[in-house]
C-alpha cells in the first residue's frame, strides 16, 4: 500500500522548532508587558489616594483605591460643557474634513482633470511652507472667526497629507469601475458617492482616526481664539488649566474653590487622571476602526 504524499506535512515539531516557538512567545510576552505596563501604571496612580501616591512605589494596582482624583476634575462647572464641545468638534471636524479631503482627492485622481499636476504640486508646497502663527492669527481675526465654534472646523477642513493618501488609494482602484458607471448614466458626483467612497473605507477609517485624535487633543486653538469664551472652551483646554494650577500651586482657574480642592490632591495624581480622561474616549473608538485602520496603514505595501 502506497504512503500518502500528504503525511509528511503533519510531522511532529522538532527540538529546534520548539526552541524557536519559545523564543517568539517570550519576545511577544515582553512586548505585551512593555506596552501595557505604562498604561496600567497610569490607571493605578489615577485611582490611588493622593496622599499615598506621593510615597511612590505604585505599580499596576492602586494601594488605596479612590475616585477623588476624578471627582476633583469633574467637580468644576466648566468641564461638562467643555466635554460636549470637544465631542462636537471631534465629530463634526472629522466628518467634514473627511468629506472635503476625499472630494479633492477624487478630483486629483481623475486623469482627465486639466490642472491635476499643477494643483498637486501647489498643494505639496503647502506641506513644507507656511505663513507662521502671526499671519494665521490675523487671518482668523479678519475672517471674524474669533470666539466662534467655526474656528475649530474651517482651518482643518482640508489637510494635504490626507488628500494625497486618499488619492493614492483611489489611484489603486480599477478605473473600469468609473467607466462602467458612466455607461450606466452616472455623473461624477454619483460615481464619487456610490462607487468611490464605499471602496475607500480602509483609507477613510485611517484618516478619520488621525483627524479625530488631532481634534480631540487640540487645545492651543482654544487658547488663541476662544480662551475668553467659557461657552466654547474645550475639555483639553480646561484640563490643561487644572494641571497648571496643581503644578504651580496658584489659584488660576476658578477662584478660592479651585485652590481648596487642589490642596486635597497631588499634581501626579491629577496628571494621571487627566491622562486617562483624554485617552479612554480614543481607546473606545479604535476597536471599531481597527480592521479598516490596519488595511489603510498598509496602503501601497502590496500592489495586485
Secondary structure, 3 states (H helix, E strand, C coil): CCCCCCHHHHCCCCHHHHHHHHHHHHHHHHHHHHHHHHHHHHHHHHCECHHHHCCCCCCCCCCCECCHHHHHHHCCHHHHHHHHHHHHHHHHHHHHHHHHHHHHHHHHHCCCCCCHHHHHHHHHHHCCCCCCHHHHHHHHHHCCCCCCHHHHCHHHCCCHHHHHHHHHHHHCCCCHHHHHHHHCCCCHHHHHHHHHHHHCHHHHHHHHHHHHHHHHHCCHHHHHHCCCCHHHCCHHHHHHHHHHHHHHCCCCCCHHHHHHHHCCCCHHHHHHHHHHHHHHHHHHHHHHHHHHHHHHHCCCCCCC
